[in-house]
Amino acid sequence: MRKLERYPTEGPNALWQVYKTVNPLKSVKNFIFIQLARYCPYLPLKNAIYRRILGMKVGKETSFALMVMVDVFFPERIYVGDNCVIGYNTTILAHEYLIDEYRLGDVRIGNHVMIGANCTILPGVTIGDRAVVAAGAVVHRNVAPGSFVAGNPLQVIRPGEPVEELEQ
């Protein structure tokens, strides 16, 4: 299950109240640098933007493909391990603004994880080490280490392997 913090709101839907929860200048700065990173072909520069300017935790030799969209409001709540591939046009969210509440949750992606193109990763999920997420999947719950998942709704195609076998 996703690990989320829930904040009830009153009045119009929660998105109308976004700037009570997020500094507008932070949002503009984040948007500009996320757009630069989305088009940047040089992976070390892209990762430097994510780490130093947006506050994300990004491991060594992790690759974000063209057009990856990270959370504009809370990128600092995204953690990506070493040697991961995040596929083309994937969206990684750390927030959800709903009608009567907004939700925040850290996104944790383990080491050696492969995420296919056009995936959506929702707030509060953990994707375990060496997991594979097929293209187009919507990750709405945790993914066990070493497993292969796909689809919407997310389905386990191949369950994770014991950690001892992965280390060989």
C-alpha positions as a Markdown table, in Angstrom:
| # | Residue | x | y | z |
|---|---|---|---|---|
| 1 | Met | 0.0 | 0.0 | 0.0 |
| 2 | Arg | 1.1 | 3.6 | -0.6 |
| 3 | Lys | 2.4 | 5.6 | 2.3 |
| 4 | Leu | 0.7 | 8.9 | 2.1 |
| 5 | Glu | 0.2 | 12.0 | 4.3 |
| 6 | Arg | -3.4 | 13.3 | 3.9 |
| 7 | Tyr | -4.4 | 16.9 | 4.4 |
| 8 | Pro | -8.1 | 17.8 | 4.3 |
| 9 | Thr | -9.2 | 21.1 | 2.7 |
| 10 | Glu | -12.3 | 23.2 | 2.9 |
| 11 | Gly | -13.8 | 25.4 | 0.2 |
| 12 | Pro | -13.0 | 24.8 | -3.4 |
| 13 | Asn | -11.1 | 21.8 | -4.5 |
| 14 | Ala | -7.6 | 21.4 | -3.1 |
| 15 | Leu | -5.8 | 22.4 | -6.4 |
| 16 | Trp | -7.3 | 25.9 | -6.0 |
| 17 | Gln | -5.5 | 26.1 | -2.7 |
| 18 | Val | -2.1 | 24.9 | -4.0 |
| 19 | Tyr | -0.2 | 28.1 | -3.2 |
| 20 | Lys | -1.2 | 27.8 | 0.4 |
| 21 | Thr | 0.9 | 24.6 | 0.5 |
| 22 | Val | 3.7 | 25.5 | -2.0 |
| 23 | Asn | 5.5 | 28.7 | -2.5 |
| 24 | Pro | 4.7 | 30.0 | -6.0 |
| 25 | Leu | 8.3 | 31.1 | -6.7 |
| 26 | Lys | 9.5 | 27.6 | -5.8 |
| 27 | Ser | 7.0 | 26.2 | -8.3 |
| 28 | Val | 8.1 | 28.6 | -11.1 |
| 29 | Lys | 11.8 | 27.8 | -10.4 |
| 30 | Asn | 11.2 | 24.1 | -10.3 |
| 31 | Phe | 9.1 | 24.2 | -13.5 |
| 32 | Ile | 11.9 | 26.1 | -15.4 |
| 33 | Phe | 14.6 | 23.7 | -14.3 |
| 34 | Ile | 12.5 | 20.6 | -14.9 |
| 35 | Gln | 11.8 | 21.7 | -18.4 |
| 36 | Leu | 15.5 | 22.2 | -19.0 |
| 37 | Ala | 16.3 | 18.8 | -17.6 |
| 38 | Arg | 13.5 | 17.1 | -19.7 |
| 39 | Tyr | 15.3 | 18.2 | -22.9 |
| 40 | Cys | 18.9 | 18.0 | -21.8 |
| 41 | Pro | 20.8 | 15.3 | -23.7 |
| 42 | Tyr | 23.7 | 15.2 | -21.3 |
| 43 | Leu | 23.0 | 12.9 | -18.4 |
| 44 | Pro | 25.5 | 14.3 | -15.9 |
| 45 | Leu | 24.1 | 17.8 | -16.3 |
| 46 | Lys | 20.5 | 16.5 | -16.1 |
| 47 | Asn | 21.3 | 14.6 | -12.8 |
| 48 | Ala | 23.1 | 17.7 | -11.4 |
| 49 | Ile | 19.9 | 19.8 | -12.0 |
| 50 | Tyr | 17.8 | 17.1 | -10.2 |
| 51 | Arg | 20.3 | 16.9 | -7.3 |
| 52 | Arg | 21.5 | 20.4 | -6.7 |
| 53 | Ile | 18.7 | 22.6 | -7.9 |
| 54 | Leu | 15.6 | 20.5 | -7.3 |
| 55 | Gly | 16.8 | 18.6 | -4.2 |
| 56 | Met | 16.1 | 15.1 | -5.5 |
| 57 | Lys | 18.2 | 12.2 | -4.3 |
| 58 | Val | 19.6 | 10.6 | -7.5 |
| 59 | Gly | 22.1 | 7.7 | -7.4 |
| 60 | Lys | 25.2 | 7.2 | -9.4 |
| 61 | Glu | 24.9 | 6.4 | -13.1 |
| 62 | Thr | 21.1 | 6.8 | -13.1 |
| 63 | Ser | 19.6 | 7.7 | -16.5 |
| 64 | Phe | 16.5 | 9.8 | -17.0 |
| 65 | Ala | 15.4 | 9.6 | -20.6 |
| 66 | Leu | 14.1 | 12.5 | -22.7 |
| 67 | Met | 10.8 | 14.1 | -21.4 |
| 68 | Val | 10.7 | 12.5 | -18.0 |
| 69 | Met | 8.5 | 14.7 | -15.8 |
| 70 | Val | 9.2 | 14.9 | -12.1 |
| 71 | Asp | 7.0 | 16.4 | -9.5 |
| 72 | Val | 7.0 | 20.2 | -9.9 |
| 73 | Phe | 5.8 | 21.0 | -6.4 |
| 74 | Phe | 7.8 | 18.5 | -4.3 |
| 75 | Pro | 10.7 | 17.1 | -6.2 |
| 76 | Glu | 12.7 | 16.8 | -3.0 |
| 77 | Arg | 10.5 | 13.9 | -2.0 |
| 78 | Ile | 11.8 | 11.7 | -4.9 |
| 79 | Tyr | 14.6 | 9.2 | -4.2 |
| 80 | Val | 16.2 | 7.2 | -7.1 |
| 81 | Gly | 18.9 | 4.7 | -6.5 |
| 82 | Asp | 22.1 | 3.8 | -8.4 |
| 83 | Asn | 22.2 | 2.6 | -12.0 |
| 84 | Cys | 18.5 | 3.1 | -12.8 |
| 85 | Val | 16.8 | 3.8 | -16.1 |
| 86 | Ile | 13.7 | 6.0 | -16.1 |
| 87 | Gly | 12.0 | 5.7 | -19.5 |
| 88 | Tyr | 10.9 | 8.3 | -22.0 |
| 89 | Asn | 8.0 | 10.5 | -20.9 |
| 90 | Thr | 7.6 | 8.9 | -17.5 |
| 91 | Thr | 5.9 | 11.0 | -14.8 |
| 92 | Ile | 6.9 | 10.7 | -11.1 |
| 93 | Leu | 4.5 | 12.4 | -8.7 |
| 94 | Ala | 5.0 | 13.1 | -5.0 |
| 95 | His | 1.6 | 14.9 | -4.6 |
| 96 | Glu | -2.1 | 14.4 | -5.4 |
| 97 | Tyr | -4.6 | 17.3 | -5.2 |
| 98 | Leu | -8.1 | 16.0 | -5.0 |
| 99 | Ile | -11.5 | 17.5 | -4.3 |
| 100 | Asp | -11.5 | 17.5 | -0.4 |
| 101 | Glu | -7.9 | 16.8 | 0.3 |
| 102 | Tyr | -4.4 | 16.8 | -0.9 |
| 103 | Arg | -1.9 | 14.0 | -0.4 |
| 104 | Leu | 1.9 | 13.9 | -0.2 |
| 105 | Gly | 4.1 | 10.8 | -0.3 |
| 106 | Asp | 7.8 | 10.1 | -0.9 |
| 107 | Val | 8.6 | 8.1 | -4.0 |
| 108 | Arg | 11.5 | 5.6 | -3.5 |
| 109 | Ile | 13.0 | 3.8 | -6.4 |
| 110 | Gly | 15.7 | 1.3 | -5.5 |
| 111 | Asn | 19.0 | 0.4 | -7.2 |
| 112 | His | 19.2 | -1.2 | -10.7 |
| 113 | Val | 15.5 | -0.5 | -11.5 |
| 114 | Met | 14.2 | -0.3 | -15.1 |
| 115 | Ile | 11.1 | 1.8 | -15.7 |
| 116 | Gly | 9.7 | 1.7 | -19.2 |
| 117 | Ala | 8.4 | 4.6 | -21.3 |
| 118 | Asn | 5.2 | 6.4 | -20.5 |
| 119 | Cys | 4.8 | 5.2 | -16.9 |
| 120 | Thr | 3.1 | 7.1 | -14.2 |
| 121 | Ile | 4.5 | 6.6 | -10.6 |
| 122 | Leu | 2.1 | 7.9 | -8.0 |
| 123 | Pro | 3.1 | 9.4 | -4.6 |
| 124 | Gly | 3.9 | 7.2 | -1.7 |
| 125 | Val | 5.2 | 4.2 | -3.6 |
| 126 | Thr | 8.4 | 2.2 | -3.2 |
| 127 | Ile | 9.9 | 0.3 | -6.1 |
| 128 | Gly | 12.4 | -2.3 | -4.9 |
| 129 | Asp | 15.9 | -3.0 | -6.1 |
| 130 | Arg | 16.2 | -4.7 | -9.5 |
| 131 | Ala | 12.5 | -4.4 | -10.3 |
| 132 | Val | 11.2 | -3.8 | -13.8 |
| 133 | Val | 8.2 | -1.7 | -14.6 |
| 134 | Ala | 6.8 | -2.3 | -18.1 |
| 135 | Ala | 6.1 | 0.7 | -20.5 |
| 136 | Gly | 2.8 | 2.4 | -19.9 |
| 137 | Ala | 2.3 | 1.1 | -16.3 |
| 138 | Val | 0.6 | 3.1 | -13.6 |
| 139 | Val | 2.5 | 2.3 | -10.4 |
| 140 | His | -0.2 | 2.9 | -7.7 |
| 141 | Arg | 1.3 | 0.4 | -5.1 |
| 142 | Asn | 4.6 | -0.8 | -3.9 |
| 143 | Val | 6.7 | -3.0 | -6.2 |
| 144 | Ala | 8.7 | -5.9 | -4.6 |
| 145 | Pro | 12.4 | -6.1 | -5.3 |
| 146 | Gly | 13.2 | -8.2 | -8.4 |
| 147 | Ser | 9.7 | -8.3 | -9.7 |
| 148 | Phe | 8.4 | -7.5 | -13.1 |
| 149 | Val | 5.1 | -5.5 | -13.2 |
| 150 | Ala | 2.9 | -4.0 | -15.9 |
| 151 | Gly | -0.4 | -2.5 | -16.8 |
| 152 | Asn | -3.2 | -0.3 | -15.4 |
| 153 | Pro | -4.2 | -1.6 | -12.9 |
| 154 | Leu | -0.7 | -2.7 | -12.0 |
| 155 | Gln | -0.2 | -6.5 | -12.2 |
| 156 | Val | 2.7 | -8.6 | -11.1 |
| 157 | Ile | 3.9 | -10.5 | -14.2 |
| 158 | Arg | 6.9 | -12.1 | -12.5 |
| 159 | Pro | 7.2 | -12.1 | -8.7 |
| 160 | Gly | 10.4 | -11.0 | -7.1 |
| 161 | Glu | 13.3 | -13.3 | -6.6 |
| 162 | Pro | 15.0 | -14.0 | -3.2 |
| 163 | Val | 17.7 | -11.4 | -2.5 |
| 164 | Glu | 20.4 | -14.1 | -2.2 |
| 165 | Glu | 19.9 | -15.1 | -5.9 |
| 166 | Leu | 20.1 | -11.5 | -7.1 |
| 167 | Glu | 23.6 | -11.0 | -5.5 |
| 168 | Gln | 25.3 | -13.7 | -7.5 |
